[in-house]
């Protein structure tokens, strides 16, 4: 039985999402990805929804905001992935040309940390992304001071990208479609 589910953002989830981004302990090592996301916690729900819909129309399912919720429907976190533009760099790593790479992350409310829910949720999100997009590579940037986040991504088969340097304290981890498919066969 699933203890957490991930679903695509609906307008009704925006107040939760915007509140989540204002919790200092949740956002301590996180980034809102304003350049990739196209909207921030400073936007009101209507503006955020309009910008989300515009980005979704432009990029399709490769641009997806997920809400993470318990079986009773209570939202407890979020995950977001968006396509990287051509020429994107992270430290020494550069996006391979003409390759759909998605970057994102996961955030949970503090009472749900350390229970394996983040791992369960990111595995669902990864499966959804590889089933619903033409993405070749998923990337996540855990902060070096947040080893719990790095462990969550490792449990979902992400690997540290060796040629990167820290960027504002963040490392870069990746999971290719090929690795995901091999791991799901095991």
NUDRENPA-357207 format. One record per atom (N, C-alpha, C): residue number from 1; residue in three letters; atom name; x, y, z. Coordinates in pm, whole numbers, plus 50000, padded with zeros to 5 digits. Last residue first. Example, Ala and Ser with C-alpha at 12.3 -4.5 7.8 and 13.67 -1.06 7.14 Angstrom:
REM NUDRENPA-357207
R    i   aa  at      X      Y      Z
R    2  SER   N  51285  49775  50708
R    2  SER  CA  51367  49894  50714
R    2  SER   C  51290  50003  50787
R    1  ALA   N  51319  49431  50780
R    1  ALA  CA  51230  49550  50780
R    1  ALA   C  51320  49670  50780
END
This chain:
REM NUDRENPA-357207
R    i   aa  at      X      Y      Z
R  186  UNK   N  51541  49477  48715
R  186  UNK  CA  51596  49392  48822
R  186  UNK   C  51493  49355  48925
R  185  UNK   N  51409  49660  48560
R  185  UNK  CA  51407  49520  48518
R  185  UNK   C  51455  49426  48626
R  184  UNK   N  51467  49900  48673
R  184  UNK  CA  51330  49852  48689
R  184  UNK   C  51315  49708  48642
R  183  UNK   N  51734  49934  48600
R  183  UNK  CA  51702  49913  48741
R  183  UNK   C  51560  49860  48761
R  182  UNK   N  51706  49982  48325
R  182  UNK  CA  51781  49864  48373
R  182  UNK   C  51745  49831  48517
R  181  UNK   N  51562  50224  48332
R  181  UNK  CA  51503  50105  48271
R  181  UNK   C  51574  49978  48315
R  180  UNK   N  51751  50391  48462
R  180  UNK  CA  51618  50368  48520
R  180  UNK   C  51556  50240  48464
R  179  UNK   N  51957  50388  48272
R  179  UNK  CA  51980  50335  48407
R  179  UNK   C  51847  50301  48474
R  178  UNK   N  51820  50514  48058
R  178  UNK  CA  51875  50379  48043
R  178  UNK   C  51898  50314  48180
R  177  UNK   N  51761  50768  48160
R  177  UNK  CA  51651  50679  48123
R  177  UNK   C  51701  50535  48115
R  176  UNK   N  51978  50856  48434
R  176  UNK  CA  51945  50845  48291
R  176  UNK   C  51828  50750  48272
R  175  UNK   N  52011  51079  48684
R  175  UNK  CA  51955  50947  48658
R  175  UNK   C  51915  50944  48511
R  174  UNK   N  52241  51270  48887
R  174  UNK  CA  52167  51241  48765
R  174  UNK   C  52114  51098  48763
R  173  UNK   N  52327  51555  49087
R  173  UNK  CA  52308  51411  49074
R  173  UNK   C  52221  51386  48951
R  172  UNK   N  52542  51801  49205
R  172  UNK  CA  52453  51761  49097
R  172  UNK   C  52449  51609  49090
R  171  UNK   N  52534  52012  49499
R  171  UNK  CA  52597  51911  49414
R  171  UNK   C  52500  51881  49300
R  170  UNK   N  52541  52347  49620
R  170  UNK  CA  52465  52233  49566
R  170  UNK   C  52556  52141  49485
R  169  UNK   N  52671  52577  49692
R  169  UNK  CA  52659  52471  49791
R  169  UNK   C  52588  52346  49743
R  168  UNK   N  52672  52723  49457
R  168  UNK  CA  52602  52778  49574
R  168  UNK   C  52575  52669  49677
R  167  UNK   N  52776  52438  49333
R  167  UNK  CA  52719  52564  49284
R  167  UNK   C  52630  52616  49394
R  166  UNK   N  53066  52239  49324
R  166  UNK  CA  52951  52290  49398
R  166  UNK   C  52905  52420  49336
R  165  UNK   N  53133  52097  49003
R  165  UNK  CA  53178  52164  49125
R  165  UNK   C  53052  52205  49199
R  164  UNK   N  53116  51788  48826
R  164  UNK  CA  53061  51915  48871
R  164  UNK   C  53135  51968  48991
R  163  UNK   N  53191  51538  48740
R  163  UNK  CA  53261  51654  48684
R  163  UNK   C  53205  51788  48730
R  162  UNK   N  53028  51342  48861
R  162  UNK  CA  53163  51366  48911
R  162  UNK   C  53227  51494  48858
R  161  UNK   N  52719  51338  48988
R  161  UNK  CA  52788  51370  48864
R  161  UNK   C  52927  51417  48903
R  160  UNK   N  52592  51076  49180
R  160  UNK  CA  52662  51202  49182
R  160  UNK   C  52734  51221  49048
R  159  UNK   N  52288  50923  49072
R  159  UNK  CA  52431  50915  49100
R  159  UNK   C  52491  51055  49097
R  158  UNK   N  51973  50782  49165
R  158  UNK  CA  52051  50894  49114
R  158  UNK   C  52196  50875  49157
R  157  UNK   N  51819  50578  49280
R  157  UNK  CA  51918  50544  49179
R  157  UNK   C  51987  50662  49110
R  156  UNK   N  51678  50636  49503
R  156  UNK  CA  51600  50637  49378
R  156  UNK   C  51692  50620  49257
R  155  UNK   N  51875  50649  49686
R  155  UNK  CA  51781  50535  49697
R  155  UNK   C  51691  50525  49574
R  154  UNK   N  51983  50897  49612
R  154  UNK  CA  52060  50774  49590
R  154  UNK   C  51970  50651  49594
R  153  UNK   N  51780  51070  49702
R  153  UNK  CA  51806  51057  49559
R  153  UNK   C  51886  50931  49528
R  152  UNK   N  51808  51029  49980
R  152  UNK  CA  51680  51006  49914
R  152  UNK   C  51702  50983  49765
R  151  UNK   N  52073  51114  50018
R  151  UNK  CA  52038  50973  50039
R  151  UNK   C  51905  50938  49973
R  150  UNK   N  52044  51390  49968
R  150  UNK  CA  52130  51310  49880
R  150  UNK   C  52098  51161  49895
R  149  UNK   N  51884  51455  50187
R  149  UNK  CA  51831  51469  50050
R  149  UNK   C  51912  51386  49953
R  148  UNK   N  52066  51410  50394
R  148  UNK  CA  51942  51331  50388
R  148  UNK   C  51880  51338  50248
R  147  UNK   N  52265  51602  50368
R  147  UNK  CA  52293  51465  50325
R  147  UNK   C  52169  51376  50319
R  146  UNK   N  52288  51900  50322
R  146  UNK  CA  52164  51825  50337
R  146  UNK   C  52186  51680  50292
R  145  UNK   N  52506  52043  50254
R  145  UNK  CA  52472  52040  50396
R  145  UNK   C  52342  51966  50424
R  144  UNK   N  52504  52035  49977
R  144  UNK  CA  52606  51956  50048
R  144  UNK   C  52579  51947  50197
R  143  UNK   N  52182  51997  49832
R  143  UNK  CA  52281  52083  49896
R  143  UNK   C  52378  51997  49976
R  142  UNK   N  52101  51836  49522
R  142  UNK  CA  52097  51842  49668
R  142  UNK   C  52209  51931  49724
R  141  UNK   N  51970  51876  49238
R  141  UNK  CA  52084  51945  49299
R  141  UNK   C  52078  51948  49453
R  140  UNK   N  51907  51640  48978
R  140  UNK  CA  51866  51699  49105
R  140  UNK   C  51988  51762  49169
R  139  UNK   N  51794  51539  48656
R  139  UNK  CA  51898  51597  48740
R  139  UNK   C  51836  51656  48867
R  138  UNK   N  51743  51292  48412
R  138  UNK  CA  51688  51369  48522
R  138  UNK   C  51804  51417  48609
R  137  UNK   N  51743  51241  48066
R  137  UNK  CA  51824  51256  48186
R  137  UNK   C  51751  51343  48288
R  136  UNK   N  51563  51221  47862
R  136  UNK  CA  51675  51126  47862
R  136  UNK   C  51750  51127  47994
R  135  UNK   N  51214  51258  47814
R  135  UNK  CA  51334  51294  47889
R  135  UNK   C  51438  51183  47883
R  134  UNK   N  50973  51254  47700
R  134  UNK  CA  51083  51198  47621
R  134  UNK   C  51218  51231  47686
R  133  UNK   N  50722  51157  47943
R  133  UNK  CA  50801  51255  47867
R  133  UNK   C  50906  51181  47785
R  132  UNK   N  50596  50957  48086
R  132  UNK  CA  50513  51060  48024
R  132  UNK   C  50589  51167  47947
R  131  UNK   N  50781  50783  48201
R  131  UNK  CA  50668  50726  48125
R  131  UNK   C  50594  50832  48043
R  130  UNK   N  50959  50949  48332
R  130  UNK  CA  51010  50865  48224
R  130  UNK   C  50897  50801  48142
R  129  UNK   N  50777  51070  48516
R  129  UNK  CA  50850  51151  48418
R  129  UNK   C  50902  51066  48302
R  128  UNK   N  50688  50849  48667
R  128  UNK  CA  50592  50929  48590
R  128  UNK   C  50665  51006  48481
R  127  UNK   N  50931  50767  48786
R  127  UNK  CA  50856  50676  48699
R  127  UNK   C  50760  50752  48609
R  126  UNK   N  50984  51001  48938
R  126  UNK  CA  51077  50955  48835
R  126  UNK   C  51006  50863  48736
R  125  UNK   N  50762  50997  49113
R  125  UNK  CA  50782  51110  49022
R  125  UNK   C  50873  51069  48907
R  124  UNK   N  50811  50758  49254
R  124  UNK  CA  50687  50776  49177
R  124  UNK   C  50704  50885  49072
R  123  UNK   N  51055  50824  49372
R  123  UNK  CA  51048  50710  49281
R  123  UNK   C  50921  50717  49196
R  122  UNK   N  50977  51033  49535
R  122  UNK  CA  51064  51063  49421
R  122  UNK   C  51066  50947  49324
R  121  UNK   N  50812  50893  49723
R  121  UNK  CA  50756  50995  49634
R  121  UNK   C  50846  51019  49514
R  120  UNK   N  50993  50723  49852
R  120  UNK  CA  50876  50667  49786
R  120  UNK   C  50819  50766  49683
R  119  UNK   N  51167  50917  49957
R  119  UNK  CA  51216  50817  49861
R  119  UNK   C  51100  50758  49783
R  118  UNK   N  50991  51051  50128
R  118  UNK  CA  51058  51123  50020
R  118  UNK   C  51108  51028  49914
R  117  UNK   N  50922  50850  50310
R  117  UNK  CA  50819  50905  50220
R  117  UNK   C  50880  50981  50104
R  116  UNK   N  51099  50767  50498
R  116  UNK  CA  51103  50699  50370
R  116  UNK   C  51000  50751  50270
R  115  UNK   N  51105  50922  50721
R  115  UNK  CA  51011  50810  50721
R  115  UNK   C  51012  50728  50592
R  114  UNK   N  51244  51163  50727
R  114  UNK  CA  51301  51045  50790
R  114  UNK   C  51211  50923  50796
R  113  UNK   N  50973  51398  50747
R  113  UNK  CA  51112  51366  50717
R  113  UNK   C  51151  51236  50787
R  112  UNK   N  50727  51482  50825
R  112  UNK  CA  50731  51365  50736
R  112  UNK   C  50873  51329  50692
R  111  UNK   N  50742  51716  50969
R  111  UNK  CA  50693  51596  51038
R  111  UNK   C  50702  51468  50954
R  110  UNK   N  50837  51904  50759
R  110  UNK  CA  50927  51842  50858
R  110  UNK   C  50869  51719  50928
R  109  UNK   N  50715  51851  50429
R  109  UNK  CA  50700  51914  50560
R  109  UNK   C  50782  51836  50663
R  108  UNK   N  50946  51810  50157
R  108  UNK  CA  50842  51758  50246
R  108  UNK   C  50834  51845  50371
R  107  UNK   N  51045  51833  49818
R  107  UNK  CA  51039  51896  49950
R  107  UNK   C  50924  51833  50028
R  106  UNK   N  51261  51773  49545
R  106  UNK  CA  51148  51729  49627
R  106  UNK   C  51159  51799  49762
R  105  UNK   N  51345  51883  49210
R  105  UNK  CA  51374  51845  49347
R  105  UNK   C  51248  51796  49415
R  104  UNK   N  51498  51910  48882
R  104  UNK  CA  51397  51936  48983
R  104  UNK   C  51442  51895  49120
R  103  UNK   N  51539  51911  48532
R  103  UNK  CA  51597  51933  48665
R  103  UNK   C  51484  51963  48762
R  102  UNK   N  51569  51714  48242
R  102  UNK  CA  51480  51779  48337
R  102  UNK   C  51552  51794  48471
R  101  UNK   N  51672  51719  47912
R  101  UNK  CA  51714  51700  48050
R  101  UNK   C  51618  51777  48139
R  100  UNK   N  51680  51610  47600
R  100  UNK  CA  51583  51660  47697
R  100  UNK   C  51627  51619  47837
R   99  UNK   N  51932  51718  47393
R   99  UNK  CA  51893  51613  47485
R   99  UNK   C  51795  51673  47584
R   98  UNK   N  52073  51900  47233
R   98  UNK  CA  51955  51830  47179
R   98  UNK   C  51914  51709  47263
R   97  UNK   N  52384  51868  47408
R   97  UNK  CA  52300  51931  47305
R   97  UNK   C  52186  51839  47260
R   96  UNK   N  52393  51820  47762
R   96  UNK  CA  52424  51768  47628
R   96  UNK   C  52330  51830  47523
R   95  UNK   N  52475  52081  47979
R   95  UNK  CA  52366  52002  47921
R   95  UNK   C  52407  51951  47784
R   94  UNK   N  52778  52051  48154
R   94  UNK  CA  52699  52125  48055
R   94  UNK   C  52596  52031  47996
R   93  UNK   N  52961  52088  48451
R   93  UNK  CA  52870  52007  48372
R   93  UNK   C  52790  52095  48277
R   92  UNK   N  53100  52253  48616
R   92  UNK  CA  53165  52217  48489
R   92  UNK   C  53074  52133  48398
R   91  UNK   N  52818  52413  48738
R   91  UNK  CA  52961  52390  48760
R   91  UNK   C  53027  52364  48625
R   90  UNK   N  52603  52368  48500
R   90  UNK  CA  52601  52354  48645
R   90  UNK   C  52744  52318  48683
R   89  UNK   N  52450  52523  48218
R   89  UNK  CA  52570  52474  48288
R   89  UNK   C  52544  52468  48437
R   88  UNK   N  52275  52507  47910
R   88  UNK  CA  52269  52517  48055
R   88  UNK   C  52394  52455  48118
R   87  UNK   N  52253  52482  47636
R   87  UNK  CA  52368  52554  47689
R   87  UNK   C  52372  52566  47840
R   86  UNK   N  51899  52486  47628
R   86  UNK  CA  52025  52454  47559
R   86  UNK   C  52136  52541  47618
R   85  UNK   N  51733  52459  47950
R   85  UNK  CA  51755  52522  47819
R   85  UNK   C  51888  52477  47760
R   84  UNK   N  51573  52180  48098
R   84  UNK  CA  51687  52272  48097
R   84  UNK   C  51704  52331  47958
R   83  UNK   N  51233  52140  48202
R   83  UNK  CA  51341  52119  48105
R   83  UNK   C  51450  52225  48116
R   82  UNK   N  51154  52061  48545
R   82  UNK  CA  51139  52146  48427
R   82  UNK   C  51255  52119  48333
R   81  UNK   N  50980  51944  48830
R   81  UNK  CA  51080  51920  48726
R   81  UNK   C  51048  52005  48604
R   80  UNK   N  50913  51913  49174
R   80  UNK  CA  50903  51994  49054
R   80  UNK   C  51013  51956  48957
R   79  UNK   N  50715  51821  49448
R   79  UNK  CA  50829  51791  49362
R   79  UNK   C  50805  51865  49231
R   78  UNK   N  50606  51859  49789
R   78  UNK  CA  50600  51888  49646
R   78  UNK   C  50726  51839  49577
R   77  UNK   N  50396  51773  50074
R   77  UNK  CA  50518  51812  50005
R   77  UNK   C  50495  51839  49858
R   76  UNK   N  50156  51704  50181
R   76  UNK  CA  50270  51708  50273
R   76  UNK   C  50400  51749  50205
R   75  UNK   N  49801  51721  50174
R   75  UNK  CA  49929  51752  50108
R   75  UNK   C  50040  51766  50211
R   74  UNK   N  49578  51462  50236
R   74  UNK  CA  49649  51573  50300
R   74  UNK   C  49781  51598  50227
R   73  UNK   N  49454  51236  50138
R   73  UNK  CA  49448  51358  50058
R   73  UNK   C  49519  51477  50119
R   72  UNK   N  49494  51001  50267
R   72  UNK  CA  49371  51072  50301
R   72  UNK   C  49357  51205  50226
R   71  UNK   N  49750  50923  50179
R   71  UNK  CA  49632  50856  50123
R   71  UNK   C  49500  50927  50155
R   70  UNK   N  49928  51239  50141
R   70  UNK  CA  49901  51114  50211
R   70  UNK   C  49776  51050  50150
R   69  UNK   N  50100  51382  49858
R   69  UNK  CA  49996  51378  49959
R   69  UNK   C  49984  51240  50022
R   68  UNK   N  50264  51619  49672
R   68  UNK  CA  50280  51492  49740
R   68  UNK   C  50180  51489  49854
R   67  UNK   N  50224  51758  49356
R   67  UNK  CA  50190  51770  49498
R   67  UNK   C  50201  51630  49556
R   66  UNK   N  50443  51864  49097
R   66  UNK  CA  50369  51758  49164
R   66  UNK   C  50338  51800  49308
R   65  UNK   N  50472  52024  48796
R   65  UNK  CA  50474  52046  48941
R   65  UNK   C  50386  51937  49003
R   64  UNK   N  50646  51991  48497
R   64  UNK  CA  50541  51942  48585
R   64  UNK   C  50572  51969  48731
R   63  UNK   N  50732  51984  48185
R   63  UNK  CA  50727  52087  48288
R   63  UNK   C  50613  52049  48382
R   62  UNK   N  50680  51779  48024
R   62  UNK  CA  50820  51792  48066
R   62  UNK   C  50833  51901  48173
R   61  UNK   N  50422  51804  47938
R   61  UNK  CA  50443  51732  48063
R   61  UNK   C  50588  51732  48109
R   60  UNK   N  50466  52125  47781
R   60  UNK  CA  50394  51999  47802
R   60  UNK   C  50430  51935  47935
R   59  UNK   N  50579  52374  47737
R   59  UNK  CA  50668  52258  47750
R   59  UNK   C  50597  52124  47767
R   58  UNK   N  50367  52560  47703
R   58  UNK  CA  50488  52571  47622
R   58  UNK   C  50570  52441  47622
R   57  UNK   N  50180  52485  47893
R   57  UNK  CA  50139  52490  47752
R   57  UNK   C  50262  52492  47661
R   56  UNK   N  50333  52519  48120
R   56  UNK  CA  50286  52384  48087
R   56  UNK   C  50243  52379  47941
R   55  UNK   N  50364  52796  48119
R   55  UNK  CA  50482  52709  48105
R   55  UNK   C  50441  52569  48063
R   54  UNK   N  50093  52870  48155
R   54  UNK  CA  50168  52916  48038
R   54  UNK   C  50289  52826  48013
R   53  UNK   N  50036  52753  48404
R   53  UNK  CA  49962  52709  48284
R   53  UNK   C  50034  52751  48156
R   52  UNK   N  50209  52904  48567
R   52  UNK  CA  50223  52759  48557
R   52  UNK   C  50156  52707  48429
R   51  UNK   N  50100  53161  48536
R   51  UNK  CA  50236  53134  48488
R   51  UNK   C  50260  52983  48473
R   50  UNK   N  49848  53116  48657
R   50  UNK  CA  49857  53164  48518
R   50  UNK   C  49995  53132  48460
R   49  UNK   N  49926  53044  48916
R   49  UNK  CA  49852  52949  48833
R   49  UNK   C  49861  52988  48685
R   48  UNK   N  50052  53281  49002
R   48  UNK  CA  50126  53155  48996
R   48  UNK   C  50056  53055  48904
R   47  UNK   N  49836  53459  48995
R   47  UNK  CA  49953  53482  48909
R   47  UNK   C  50032  53353  48891
R   46  UNK   N  49676  53335  49193
R   46  UNK  CA  49625  53356  49058
R   46  UNK   C  49739  53376  48959
R   45  UNK   N  49843  53330  49431
R   45  UNK  CA  49793  53208  49367
R   45  UNK   C  49745  53227  49223
R   44  UNK   N  50117  53569  49389
R   44  UNK  CA  49992  53523  49449
R   44  UNK   C  49942  53400  49374
R   43  UNK   N  50471  53540  49415
R   43  UNK  CA  50350  53552  49333
R   43  UNK   C  50229  53506  49414
R   42  UNK   N  50669  53467  49583
R   42  UNK  CA  50627  53606  49589
R   42  UNK   C  50500  53630  49508
R   41  UNK   N  50740  53215  49519
R   41  UNK  CA  50654  53230  49636
R   41  UNK   C  50607  53374  49652
R   40  UNK   N  50732  53231  49153
R   40  UNK  CA  50794  53215  49284
R   40  UNK   C  50692  53231  49396
R   39  UNK   N  50781  53112  48815
R   39  UNK  CA  50702  53181  48916
R   39  UNK   C  50760  53146  49053
R   38  UNK   N  50954  52968  48659
R   38  UNK  CA  50883  53080  48596
R   38  UNK   C  50793  53156  48691
R   37  UNK   N  51122  52745  48690
R   37  UNK  CA  50981  52737  48727
R   37  UNK   C  50900  52848  48661
R   36  UNK   N  51374  52834  48607
R   36  UNK  CA  51311  52718  48543
R   36  UNK   C  51162  52714  48567
R   35  UNK   N  51410  53062  48767
R   35  UNK  CA  51436  53067  48623
R   35  UNK   C  51369  52953  48549
R   34  UNK   N  51350  52974  49029
R   34  UNK  CA  51264  53073  48962
R   34  UNK   C  51287  53082  48812
R   33  UNK   N  51401  52750  49209
R   33  UNK  CA  51425  52742  49064
R   33  UNK   C  51343  52846  48989
R   32  UNK   N  51394  52764  49480
R   32  UNK  CA  51264  52765  49411
R   32  UNK   C  51279  52746  49260
R   31  UNK   N  51599  52548  49659
R   31  UNK  CA  51593  52660  49566
R   31  UNK   C  51455  52652  49501
R   30  UNK   N  51694  52449  49992
R   30  UNK  CA  51624  52435  49864
R   30  UNK   C  51632  52563  49783
R   29  UNK   N  51778  52454  50244
R   29  UNK  CA  51878  52419  50143
R   29  UNK   C  51817  52409  50003
R   28  UNK   N  51543  52566  50368
R   28  UNK  CA  51679  52595  50415
R   28  UNK   C  51785  52569  50308
R   27  UNK   N  51277  52518  50326
R   27  UNK  CA  51351  52587  50220
R   27  UNK   C  51497  52613  50254
R   26  UNK   N  51197  52400  50562
R   26  UNK  CA  51176  52329  50436
R   26  UNK   C  51265  52388  50327
R   25  UNK   N  51257  52598  50749
R   25  UNK  CA  51325  52468  50759
R   25  UNK   C  51307  52384  50632
R   24  UNK   N  51086  52819  50664
R   24  UNK  CA  51233  52826  50658
R   24  UNK   C  51302  52689  50663
R   23  UNK   N  50821  52819  50460
R   23  UNK  CA  50865  52753  50583
R   23  UNK   C  51018  52744  50578
R   22  UNK   N  50733  52909  50220
R   22  UNK  CA  50761  53011  50322
R   22  UNK   C  50804  52949  50455
R   21  UNK   N  50665  52695  50066
R   21  UNK  CA  50786  52768  50030
R   21  UNK   C  50822  52878  50130
R   20  UNK   N  50416  52629  50177
R   20  UNK  CA  50531  52540  50196
R   20  UNK   C  50661  52614  50170
R   19  UNK   N  50251  52831  50070
R   19  UNK  CA  50280  52827  50214
R   19  UNK   C  50405  52743  50242
R   18  UNK   N  50247  52750  49802
R   18  UNK  CA  50304  52881  49836
R   18  UNK   C  50335  52890  49985
R   17  UNK   N  50118  52499  49838
R   17  UNK  CA  50250  52509  49778
R   17  UNK   C  50318  52641  49815
R   16  UNK   N  49866  52570  49947
R   16  UNK  CA  49958  52481  50019
R   16  UNK   C  50101  52500  49968
R   15  UNK   N  49763  52733  49735
R   15  UNK  CA  49788  52789  49869
R   15  UNK   C  49883  52703  49952
R   14  UNK   N  49761  52538  49513
R   14  UNK  CA  49852  52653  49518
R   14  UNK   C  49869  52714  49656
R   13  UNK   N  49574  52338  49489
R   13  UNK  CA  49694  52309  49568
R   13  UNK   C  49784  52431  49587
R   12  UNK   N  49377  52419  49313
R   12  UNK  CA  49341  52412  49455
R   12  UNK   C  49463  52389  49546
R   11  UNK   N  49492  52379  49063
R   11  UNK  CA  49481  52515  49116
R   11  UNK   C  49453  52515  49266
R   10  UNK   N  49712  52099  49081
R   10  UNK  CA  49582  52157  49045
R   10  UNK   C  49574  52293  49114
R    9  UNK   N  49994  51913  48983
R    9  UNK  CA  49941  52032  49047
R    9  UNK   C  49803  52068  48992
R    8  UNK   N  49971  51558  48974
R    8  UNK  CA  50001  51684  48909
R    8  UNK   C  49929  51798  48980
R    7  UNK   N  50076  51366  49258
R    7  UNK  CA  49980  51400  49153
R    7  UNK   C  50015  51536  49097
R    6  UNK   N  50189  51098  49446
R    6  UNK  CA  50225  51221  49377
R    6  UNK   C  50121  51243  49268
R    5  UNK   N  50135  50966  49774
R    5  UNK  CA  50111  50966  49630
R    5  UNK   C  50153  51100  49573
R    4  UNK   N  50228  50745  50033
R    4  UNK  CA  50228  50880  49979
R    4  UNK   C  50202  50869  49829
R    3  UNK   N  50210  50485  50084
R    3  UNK  CA  50195  50574  50199
R    3  UNK   C  50190  50720  50157
R    2  UNK   N  50056  50218  49915
R    2  UNK  CA  50131  50343  49907
R    2  UNK   C  50102  50428  50031
R    1  UNK   N  50084  49881  50000
R    1  UNK  CA  50000  50000  50000
R    1  UNK   C  50088  50125  50000
END
